[in-house]
Amino acid sequence: MDHKVKLGFAPTRRRIFSAEDAVKYKYMVMKKMDEMHIDYVHLEDVNEEGLLRCAEDVDAVVAKFRAEKVDALFIPHCNFGSEHSCAKVAKALGVPVLLWGPRDEAPLEDGSRLRDSQCGLFATGKVLRRMNVPFTYVPNCRVEDDAFERGLSTFIAAANVVKEFRRARILQIDTRPGDFWTMMCNEGELLEKFGIQLVPVSMVEFAERVKKLEASDDPEVAATVAHINANMNVCVSAEAVRRVASLKTAMKFFAQEAGCNAVAIQCWDALQEALHVMPCCANALLTEEGIPVACETDIHGAITSIITQAAGMGKTPSFFVDWSVRHPEDENGELLQHCGPWPISLAKEKATLGVPFAFPSQCPGSVIGEIKGGEISLLRFDGDHGDYGILLGTAEGIEGPKTKGTYLWVKVPNWPKVESMIVKGPYVHHAVGIHGNILPVIYEALTYLPGVHADFYDEAQKSKTENHLF
């Protein structure tokens, strides 16, 4: 994922209000976006004002934004605005839309007003609803207010989630493990409902690629070996390190060749029979590079990883977890863990490359280490019987007993409720975590993902998220 969102910037005005003041506010917003390092496409070459003013501007604005392949549309109402023109542009582009307008000052001494931006927002919102165009709204505020920057940043991250979800292609390395019925998914339904594509690769084809890379002088394999030796406590043979590096390089090759933005791999036991290695460290390294990998051919888990990593905008990597066992002392504590696929940059101390506790020593490749705590967002995209949703909430890292693999003990507001939601479904025990609170981003992104609903596991978190822009 490149985490780059190109914003179509369409400031609007209505002719009966001050054109001079509208242009002034246009430039104020552009200056703020430049300070925020936002990539945007302006309308300076569309007309002399660089504004969306009337029906005559619509075709030129749409043509420019389509040619520039914008990912989202920002329509600041620099005065009242042209509601029908805004709605026509938004409808034509079919991308996430952000409405905002500057807070109006007091009327002039003679009683006249320069903008009436808030009133224009009321009008545009209604027309967008009439035309069935979903949109995000940042409350009427000043450009310099924290609410403006927070709202714009949240919207851009949400647009990144929408972009990555809509182009989701999952590299599926072999079938799910035979006993893991929880990892079933409906491939045809994912394509029909959401346009999500699976690209299958057999274990035979994959293993042959790994062996060829291992026997070659491939520079990426060599670089990965050096990276492992420099950044991990290596407790396996040099041959095992090279095989892990070859495994990671092979996954990356197949993913990039097919244009995939996530991977789901059958991490056991066909892989162990074919290559006598665990893929955990390879998964960790590839996830760190921006191509998240889900274990046990968990397709829904891979989709969750795409959503989560896109929401994080590349600030920190995601990690694929099991909800595992309850904390021995804290009633709301739970163990997040897996055999070892978590990015090594997240480890509290230098991570170890070794063998998993559940498999024999001749199958090295697991990462061992506790990761840093703090605030964690936890998500799971899942579905059955044609109904899809995302289970989401935040947790806090807490102290707990040492264990194997990659792990973190966390505390949630009400563990029995979370446990019930997973047992009763449609969610399973796999989730994806990321440091920080991305719930507002996910909530906004779901505005543009029809057929996927939000299931919060805490009502207080739900209320706070729903009102995050206000």
N, C-alpha and C positions, 0 to 999 in steps of 0.2 A: 504494500500500500504506500502511495506517495503522500497521502494526507494533504493534498492540494485541492482546494475548492476555488473555482473561478466564479466570481459573483457578477451577475449582470446588474449594473447600477443604473436604475431608471428613476431619477428624481422627477417629481411631477408637480405641476401647478395648474391653476385655472386662471383664465385671462382676466377675470373681473377683479382679481386681487393683485398685489404688488409683484410685478415681474422682477424688479430690482432686489427686493427682499428675498424672493425665492432663489435667485442666483446666488445671493450672499450665503444662504443656508446650504445650498448645494456644495459650495466650496468649503464650508465649515465641516460638512460630513466627509468630503473627500480628504481633507487634511487629517481628520481623525482616523479614517481608514488607512491612510498612509502611515500614521504613527503606529497602528496596530499590525502593520505588514500584511494587509489583506490584498489578495490578488483580485482586482475588479476591472470590468470593462465599462467605460463611460460612454456618454452620448455626445461628446464635444464635437464630433464630426457629423452628427445627424442633423442638427439645426444650430442656429446662431446662439441659442441659449443653453444647449446641452440638456434640455428638459423634455419630458414627455408631456405634451400640452393638450393634444386633441386627437381626433380620429385620424387626421392626415399624417400623424407621426407614427402610427402603430406599425404599419408594414415595414418601414425602414428600421424601426427599433427591433422588431422580431427578426428581420433578416440579419442584422448585425449580431445579435446575441446567438442566433443559430450558427452563423459562420464562426463565431468565437467559441462555440460549444460550452456555453456557461452551464454550471452545475446548479445554480440557484439564482433567485431574483430578489433584489432589494429595492423596495419602492418607498423612499422617503417622501412624505407629503410636505414639500417646501412651502406651499401654501395649501389652499383647499384641495387642489389636485383634480385630475380628470378621471372620475371613477370608472367610466365605461372604457376609456383607453387603457387604464391600468388592468382592468379585468380581461380585456381582449389580449393584451400581451401575455399575461399570466396563463390564460387558457391555452394560448398557442404554444407556449414553451413547455408546459407540463413538468416544471421543476418546482422544488420548494420555494415558497414566497414569504418574504418578510415585509410587514407593514410597520411603519413608524412615522411619527411626525413630531417636530419640535414644539415644545410647550409655548403657547401664545402669550405674548406680553400684554400689559394693560392697553386698552384703546388709546389712540392718540388724543391730544388735547381737544380736537374738534369732534371726538367720538368715533372716528373712523377706525377700522382695523386692517392690518396689513395682510393677514394670512388666513385665519380661521382653520388652521391645520387639523385641529381635533375634529371639527365638524366634517371635514373631508374624509377623515379616517372612518367615521361612522358610515358615510355613504359608500366608500369603496368596500368596506367589509361586507355590507349587505349585498352589493353587486357580485362580489366573489362567491358568496353563498348561493346566489341565484344561478350562477354559472358552474356550481359544483367544483369550485377550485379551493382545495384546502390551503390554509395559510397560517403563519405564525404572527403574533402581534406583540411588539414591545410597547409597554405603556407609554403614553404621551409624556415626554420628559425632555430635558435639555441635552444637547450634544455632550456637554462636559459632565453630566451625571454618571455615576457608577452604573446605574440601571441600563444606560445606553450601551456601554461597552460590554457589560455582562450579557445583555440580551443578544447583541450582535455576535459575540463569541459563541454563545450557546447555539444560536441558529446555524452558524457556519459548521460547527461540529456535528449538529444534527443533519445538515445537508451532506456531510461526508458519510455519515451512516447510510443515508438514503442512496447515495451514489454507489457505495460499495455493496449494499444489499441488492440493488437492482442489477449489478453486473456480477453477482455471485456465481462463481464456478469453483466447484470443489473437486480437487484431485482425490479420487477414491482408490487407495492402494489395497487391492484385494477386498474380499467380502468381510462382513462382520464376523467375529468369532461365533462359532455355531451355537454355543450355549447362551450367548448374550442376546436374548430376545428383547431386552430393554432398548437395544440399539436399532431396532427395526425403524425404517422410514418409508414413506411413499414417494418414490422418485418421480413418478408421473405427476402426482399432485403438486409437488414442489415446483415443477416446471409450469404446470397449468396455472397455479395460483399466483406464483411469484416470479416466474422466469428463471428460477435457480437451476443451474445445470450441473450434472455430475459427469466427471471424466474418469472412467474406470481404467485402471492399469492392473494387470494380473501380477501375482507374486512372482511368477516365473520371469516375466519380462523385467520386473523391478530388480529382482535378485541378480539377474544377468548384468544389468547396468552397474550395480554396485560392485560386482566382481571385476568388471572391466576397468572401472575407475580405480579400484584398489591396486590393480596391476599396472596402472599407467603412471605417468609423471604429471598428471593434471595439476595445474597450479592452484586451483581452488581447494583441492584435497590437501595439498601441502600447507596452504595458508590456514586451513581449519585445524590441521594437526598442530601447527605452531600456536594457534589461538588457544586450543585446549591445554597444551602443556604450559602456556604462560599464565592462564587464568584459573586453573583448577588443580586441586590435589589429585593427582592421577594414581590410582591404585589398581590399574590393570596393565596388561602388556602393551608394548609399542604396537604390536600387530592389531590388538583390539582397538587402540586409539585410531589407527589408520582405517579400520573398517567402519568405525563410528563416523569418521570424517567423510568417507566414501558414501555412506548411507545418507548423510545430510546433503551432500552434493548431488546425489541422484534424485532425492526428493525435490530439490530446488530446480534441477534440470527439467523434470517432468512437469512441475507446476508452471514454470515460465514458458515452456514450449506450448502448453495448452492454454495459457493466459488465465491460470487459476489464482484466486486470491486467498485460498486456504487449502489445507490438506487434511484428510482423514485416513489413518493408516491402521491396518490390522496389526497391532503391536505384538500380539501373541495368538496362537503359538506356531502359525505357519512360518513366520519370519525366523523364529529360532531354529526350526527344522531346516530352513533354506540357508541361513547365514550364521547361525549360532551367536546371535547378538541381540541385545535389546535396543530399540530405537529412541529411548528416552532422551539421551543427551543430544542426539541429532534433532529430535523434536524441539528441544529447548533452544538450540542454536538457531534453527530456522525461524522459530517464533520471534526470537530476539531481532532477527533481520527484517521482520515485518510480514512474514508469511506464516500465520498461526497454524499449528498442527494439533489435531484432536486425536486422542487415543481410541482404540477398540472400534475403529471405523464408525465413529459417532458422527454421522452427517449433521444432525441437528446441533451437535456440539461445535462442529466446524462453522456452521452458520452463526452460532452464538459468538464464536471467536471473531468473526468478521465484524459483526455489529459492535462488539466491545472494543476491539482494537481501533476501529474507525472513530468511535466516540472519544477515545483517549487522544486522538490527533497526534499519535507518535510520541507523546511526552513520556510514556512509560509502557512497557510491554504487558500484554495480558498473560494469564496463566490458567491452564486447564486443570480442574479440581474434581475430586470426589468429596461430597459430604460423607463423612466416614463413621466417627464414633463420638459420643457425648463426652464432654470434659468430665474428669473424675470428681471435680469439686464444684464447678460453676454450672448451675442449672441451665443457663442460657449459653453455655460454651459448647463449641463443636470443633472437631478436627477436620481441616481441609488438607487433603494430601493426594499424592499420586506417586507412582513408582519412580518418577524423576524427570518429568518433561518441562519443568519450569525454568524460564530464563535465568542464567547464572548471575546476571547483574542484580537480581532481586535478593540474593542470599545475604543473610546477616554477616556471615563470615565466608571465607573462600569455600566454594562448593567442591564436593568430591566426586570424581568419576569412578564408580565401582560397580557392584552387582546388586540387583534387587533382592529383598529378603524373601520374596515368594518364588524365586527361580534358582536353579542350580548355578554354581559358580562358573560353569563353562559358557554362560550367556552374559557377558559384561555389557555395560552401556547405560547403567542407571546413574542419575544425578542424585546426590545425597546432600541435604542441607535444609535448614530452617530459613524461611525468607523473612524480610522485614515486615513489621506490622503497620500500625496506623489505621487510617480509614480505608476500607476496602469496599468496592462495589462488586456484587455477585449477581450474575444473570444466567438465565437458561431459556433459550428459544426451544419450544417443543410443541407437539400437537398429536392428537389422535382423533379419529372419527371426523376428520375434516376441519377441526377447530384448532387454531394456532394462537399461541400467546407467548409472552415473555414473563417469567417469574423474576422479580428484581427487588433488590434492597441493598442496604449497606450493613457492614459489620465492622467491629474494631478488633485489631490484633491483641491477644492477651497471652500471658505466660501459661505454659503447660508442659507436660512431660515430654522428654525427648523421644523421638520415634524415627522410623526409617523413611527413606525416599525423600521427596521434597514435601514440606509440610508447613502449616501455620495453624495455630489455635486461634479461633475467633469467637467473639461474643455478639449475639444478635438480640434484638429487643425481646423476642418471645419465641424461644426455640420450639416448644410444642406445636405452635401454629405452623412454623416452617416445615417441621417434620411431617405434619398432617398433609400439607399441600404437596409434598413430594410423594408420600405414600399413596394418597388418593389421586394424584396426577392432575393434569396430563404430564407433569414434569417428572424427570428421573433424577437420580442421585448425582449426575454429572452437572457441572456448572463451569462458568468462566469468571475469573476474578481479575480485577485491575485496581491499582492503588488510586485513591481519590474518589470523589462522588460524581459519577457520570449519569445519575438518574435523571436530572433535568434534560440532558441531551437526548437520552433514549425516549423520554416522554414526548419531546418535541418531534423526534424522528418518526414516531408512530403515527403522527398526524398524516404522514405521507405514505404509510405502508398499510393500505386497507387489507383487512383479513388477519391482522395481528393485533391482539389486545394486550394491555398491561395487567399483570397480577402482582400487586405489591404485597410483600409479606408483613408489612407493618403499616397500620393506618396513619400514624403520625408522620412517617416518612412519605406516605402517599400524599397527605395534605400539604406538606412542605414542598414536595416536588410539583404538585399541580399549581401552586401559587408562587413558583420560583421567580417569575418575571414581574410580580406585582408587589 
